[in-house]
Amino acid sequence: MGRIAGFRPCAPAGVLRLRGEPEHRRRPLTMGFRESGRLEPVASAAAPGRATFLELFFDLVYVFALTRISTRAFEDLTESPARDQGWAAVTGSGKTLLLLLALWAVWQGTAWTTSRYDPFRLSLQAVVLIALVCSMVMGVAIPRAFSQTGLMFAVAYVVAQVSRPLILAVALGPHPYRRLKVRMAVVYAATGVLWIVGALLPTNAQVILWAAALLVEYLDARWGWPVPGLGRSTVSKWEIAGEHLAERYQQFFLVALGETILVAGFAYTRGTDEPGQVWAITLAVATSIMLWRIYVQRAGQILGEAVMEARHPANIGRSAADTHLVMVVGLAATAVGYELIIEHPLGHPPGSWLVMVLGGPALFLAGRARFEYEVFGRVSPSRWIAVLVLAAAAVPLLFLPGLFASAAGVLVLGGVAVADARRAQGAPPEAAATPF
């Protein structure tokens, strides 16, 4: 068809094709929304619509939020006593991860919503706008979320999560999906108590309640949002615009990858002209390029095709959410590693720093291995070999300048990228063969 599998050519300037519309019927971008009749789920076989400008605007908030996450993690690893005490670094990183998981929960819930319903409807745009504002507030609150701004973070999170199913329950009217939205609202309202009460308690209790709330929400989503007296649903029966959802995951990955470049650039511009900083940022940019290359070759290109061909598109969509979360956490850790090495290129990194510098790429590769299984039903050996090499390299690298750790990461990722290229060389483009 003259295009790369998994990527659709952009519509002409000023025009977007709506999900399910014929090619000759296009909606100008100046028409921001439509509202007529009850909200209806899209059919899973419907022609995909591209992400709207509002969805892309929503993603921009996460560039800011992810930089706040990286800044907080960097401070956890460089300020006393975290630099000298391994346990302090672990607890600090754990709290930062908790905040990242909350941000991801809001983004994922919003992305699923716009992939299940027409994103041009006024009710859907209200959902996205509320999530946008709440995500911005959460991002502002991240640096002191376990002290002064905990209540700000908790209230913003609860508002984003509770308002979405309530708005959809009203917009759906008598549709059977309305019961699902009511159950979701009940669950988020119940866990919202944990979020808000936790924000009023000392740090340890706050962490416990917030972690419990996230765990309950995650398990409820896995089990179809069961609520006594209201039943539960089966995820595999949910209708989604699979290719639209796949595109949203691709876009969020690019947001997270762009954040790694942003962090590296900021770290270099505020540097102290120490010897080795030019090499440190060069290695950081090279690492980001390798991460991009490994993602897109080839599963990242044809995720949408895999979702559309799956027997249960919602199941692969849910699984892809988990793998992209793992990869994004890996990218966030890698970004922190950039910052650490750029500011201290010739120092001997403590173990907690190597966890970021080497563990970030290793976590990305683990998620990417699962991603490959979701699209092709197999995992290339190069992924696991690379993870093992990164783990084995950690011990000797403790006794070498940090630049060597960054170089090791680039070399290992480069080896994976070369292995992918060699496997694809001279062969026709591999088609999706999802086991879902």
Summary of the structure (lengths in Angstrom):
residues: 436
radius of gyration: 22.0
end to end distance: 26.1
largest distance: 66.9
contacts: 1519
relative contact order: 0.10
helix: 70%
strand: 2%
